[in-house]
């Protein structure tokens, strides 16, 4: 058994489901995801450092 994780746009879900069914994958779990992660680098300065 293998786990495949995909992050796709909602309008591409049906195309992806059809593509997966052609290779023999018939079950999938769909979860809505909101937002994005923005990693910023923070430089902290301390006195005496």
N, C-alpha and C positions, 0 to 999 in steps of 0.2 A: 504494500500500500504506500502511496506517495501523497504528499501534501503540496498543492500548487496554490500560491497566493498571487492574485492579480489585483491591480488597482487600475480601473478603467473608468472612463466617463459613462454616465448613465445611459446615454443614447446608443452606446456600443454594446450594451449588455446582450441584446438578442443576437447580434452577429457573433459575439463570443460564445454564447450558448450553442449556437448551430455549429461553429467550428469545433468546439469541444466534443459535441455528440458525434461528429464524423470520425473522430479518433477513438471513440469508445468510452468517453466520460459522460455519464448521463445525470449525475447528481451534483448540485452545487448549492452553496450557501451564500446569500447576498446580504451585505450589511451596508447601510448608508454611512458615509464618512463626510464630515464637514471640517472645513478649516485647513490650515497648512501650518507647517513648522518653519519658523525663521530663526536660525541659530545666529546669534550675534556674539562676537568676541568682546568681552568686557575686560578692560585693564584696570585693576584696582591699585591705587597708590596708597601706601601707608607712610606715616612720618617715620623717618629714620631708616627707611628701606633703601 
